[in-house]
Amino acid sequence: MAEFVSSFITGWSEVVKENICHFLPKVKIINVYDGMIHYKYDGNSRDIEKIPYFNNTFFVLQSFLNNKTDFSKMVSTVAKKKHFYLISKGSFRVRFSKENQFCKVDKNVARNAENIVIQNSKLSIDRLNPTTEIWYVIRRENFSFCGQLLSKREFTEKNLNKGELRPEVAYLMCCYANIQPEDVVLEPFAGYGSIPIQISKHFKYSKLFVSDIDSERIADLQQKKHLKKENVFIEECSVFDLPTKRSEISCVITDPPWGYFEEIADITKFYVDMFESFRQICRENCKIVILTARVENFIQATETSKVKLTNRINTLINGKKASLFKCELM
């Protein structure tokens, strides 16, 4: 089996470990690190590109289970074997990364690394705009590797509207919520639609209720092709004015305001009132998954509202510390 390494957003290791088999049924996981998974897969490598939460994916040429290794030793070890490359035509460059930072190495080490590729492929050197890259990566954990970059996420914050949730985060939130085909799902702070779009594209559910107080956002969501379904209901509505006739909600997945950009005088009270609104529409044992950077305020709100926290993931959202909470109404 070929070996691969894929990176993802920090904090989601357990979710990724459980979910990857849905995309790669015969995958064999070697190890999972914070923000990275090392695995074997014998299928088409293009299957890996379909996984929405992977950032960079590498075809592993050589792995090293020794935290005392350095780039010179890694290059020397790789040079002792003959390697084949999944991308063997075009151009390449070699990059060196230590603890998630690109770094310079001795010119002889870099030149030796380039010669290894030239001797084992039909690739030519292009240090500015290559068609593929060979990376030597040293991590904090007892794991390093040399690999060929197969795919990288081109989607950046420049592609997002201000305050828009990254689609891969929205997808992982839905995985974390463990949406079931019989679930009636609510997203009351839909915004630009990251969460409902991921739900509609990738998950089975009974009904999906989507709401927001911004009429422009609602008008935009109504035009999204993935939300044009008979069991998707979109309307302009405040979280504090959700129709009680829909007391059938079994799953809430949302990214509510954090109070950094919105005019919210008391964010703790905002969360308390939000939970009270949920009580009016949710079934017993409703699953609630909420992302926020206002961690202390949120925890205080759960205590005031008698909401049980059952699990938590700490992550980074656009460089800001945030937590994803799974909770239940008591």
N, C-alpha and C positions, 0 to 999 in steps of 0.2 A: 504493500500500500504506500502511496505517496504521502509525505508529511507536509502539513501546512501550519502556518501561524496566522491568526487574525486578531486585530486589535479592535477594541470597542470602548465606550465611555466608562470611566472608572465607577466602581460600585456595583456593577450589574453582573458579576461573575456567576452567581447561582442561577439567575434568570437565564443567562446565555447558555449555561451548562445544560439546563433542562430543555431549552427551546431549540437548540441547534439540530436535534434529531428530526424535527419536523421538516427541515429543509434538506438535511442529509441523512436519510434513514439508516444507512449502513456506516455512519461515522464511528470512529473509535477515538475517544478522547484520551489523550496522553496526560495532560495536566491543564489546569485552569489557574491563571494568575489574575491579579487585579488589572483589569483592562486588556487582557490578552488570553487567548486560548490556543493550545498546541494540540493538534489532532491528526489522525490519519483518515484518508478518504480515497476510495478506489474508483469513484465515479468521475463524471465530467467536471473539470475544474470550474466550468462556467456556472455550475449549480451554486457554487459558493458566492458568486457575484450577485445572486438573487437575494441573499440574506440582507435585510434592510438595515441592520444595526452594526455591521462591520465597517470599520474605517479602512485600514490597510490590510491586505492579505498577501502572504508570502508563500512561495513554494520553497520548502526547506531543503537546502543543499547539505547542511551540516549543523547539528545541534551540539551544545556543550553544557553539561551539567557540572559546572565548576565555577564558583564565584571568584576564583583567583586568576581566571583567564584574562588575557589582554588582546588587543587587536593583532599584534605581531604573532602571537601564538595561534590565534584563530586562523590567520591567513596561511601560516605554515602548515597547519593541520589540513585545511581545505586543499592545499596544493598537492598533498600526497595522494589524493584520489582523483579519478576521472569522473567528471560530472556531466550530466545533460541538463539542458534548460528547456522549460516549457515554451518560452519565447526564444527562439534560436537564430532569428534573422532580424536585421535592422541595426540599431545602435544601442549603446549602454553607457552607464556611468556607475561608479562604485561609491557608496556612501557609508559613513561610519556614525553610529548613534550609540551614545551611552546615557542611560537613565533618561531617555526621551529627549535628548539634546544632540543635534548633529555636532560633530567635533572634527578637528584636523588631526591627521596622523603623520608620522614620518613619511617622507616622499618615497622611500624605498618600499615601505609597507604598502602604500597606495599603488605603486607601480607593479609590485608583485601580485596584488589582488586583481589588477586589470589584466595582467598577463595570463592569469588562470582562466579568465573568461575567454580571452582571445584563443587560447590553446584548445578550449573545449567547445567552441561554438563558431558560428559564422557572424557573430556580432562584431561591430566596429565601435571604437570609442567616440563618444560625443558627450562631453562634460556639461554642455549647456542645455540641449534639448533632445535627450535620448528617447528611444521608444520603450526602453525597459531599464530597470535599475537593479543592482545587486547591493544588498545591505548587509553590513556586519553590525549586529545589535548586542549590546551588553546591558542587562537589566539588573535591578537591585536584588531580585530573587536569584536563587542559585540556578539560573538559566540564561544562556546566550545562544545566538544562532547566526548562521549566514544563510540568507535566502534571497530569492528573486521576487521582486515586487510584481504581483499579478494584477492587482487592482487597488485603487485608492479612491476614497470618497471625495468627489469634487465639490460637493455641496457645502457651502460655507455660510457664515452669518450674513455675507453680502447678498445671498439669495433669499434672505428672510425679511419679513416686515418687522418693525420694532415690536418686541414682545411676543413674536411668533415662536411657538415651541418647535424644536427640531423634530422632524418626522421619526427619526430613529428612537428618540426619547419617548415620543408618543406611542410608538409600537411596543417598546419594552414595558411601558406602564400598563398597556393592555395585556401583555403576557403575564405581568405580575398580578393583575386582577383575576386571571384565570377565567376569562369569559366563557360561559357555557351556552350551548344552542338555545336553551330555554330562558336565558337571562333577558330581562327588560333593562336596558342600559340608559343612563342619563349622563349627559355632559352639559352642565348649566352655565359654564363659562367658555363657550365654544371658541370665541375669538376668530382666528383665521381658519379654524377647522382641523388642526393637526390631529387631535385625538379622534373625533368622529370619522375622519377620512381613513385613518389606520384601522379603526374598528370595522368599517364597512368593506375595506379592501381585503382584510386578512382574517377576519373572525366570523364565526357563525353566532347569531343571536336571534331572539324573538322579535324585539322591537328596539329602536334607538331613538331617544328623545334628545334633541339638540336645541339649546337656547342660548341667548345672549341679549344684553340690553342695547347693543349697538345695532341700529337698523341697517347701516351700511354693511356690517359684517354678515347680518342675516341675509340680506339680498345677495351677497356674494356666495354664501354657502348654498343658497337655493339653486345656484347655477353649477355647482360642482357635480360632475358626472357620477362620482362614486356615492353621492348622497341622494341621487334621484332614484329612490327605491320606495316601494309601497309601505315598507315597514320602518321607514325613516321619517320622523316628524320634526320639522324645523319651525321655530317661531321666536319672535322677539318677546323676551320675557325676563324679568329680574329673578334672581335666585330666591328672593324673599317673597315672590308672588307666583310660585309654581302652582299650577292647578292641582288642587287636592284630589280631584276625581281620578288622578293618575296614581293612586296609592298602590301601585303595582311594581314600583322600581325595585329591582333586586341587585343592581350594581351601579355604583356611581364612580366615574373616572374623570378627574378634572384637575386643572391647573388654575386655581383661583388667583385673584390679585394678591400680590405680595406687599402692596402698600408703599412701594418705592417710587412708582411713577404715577399712581392714581391718587386722587385726593380722598384718603380714608383717614379720618381723625383718630380712630381707635381700631387697629387691625385685629386685636384680640376679640373685641366685641363683635367685629365683623364676622369672624370665624364662629363665634358662639351663636350668633343669629343664623348663620348658614346652616349649622347643625340642627337648629330648631326647625328650620324650613325642611330639611331632609326628613325629619321625624314625621312630617305631615304627609309625605308621599312615598316613603320607603316601606317595603315589606319587612317583616321580622327577619333578622339575620342578614340584612342587606350588606353586601360587600362595598366598602368605601375606600377608594384609593386616591390620595391627594398629594400633589407635589407643591412644596413651598420652601422658600429660603428663610421665612420667618419662623424658625423652628421653635424657639422659646415661646413665642406668642401662640403658636399652634398647639403646643403641648398644654399650655395654660388653658386654652379654650376647650380642649378635650376634657380636662379635669373639671372645669366649670359645667360643661355640658353632659357630663357622665358618659363620655365616649371612651370605649376601650381600644387602646392601641395594641394591635396584635403583631405587627412587624414593621421594620423600618430599613430603608436603604439610604446610605449617605452617598452623594454623588456631586458632580460639578455641572452646572448649567451656565454656559457661556462664561466660564471661569469663576462663577460665584458658587459658594458652598450652598447646597440645598439638600433636602431630604424628601424621600417618597415614603408616605405613611400608609399602612393598611390598617383600617380600624372598623369597629362595629358599634352601632348604637346600643346602649344598655337600657 
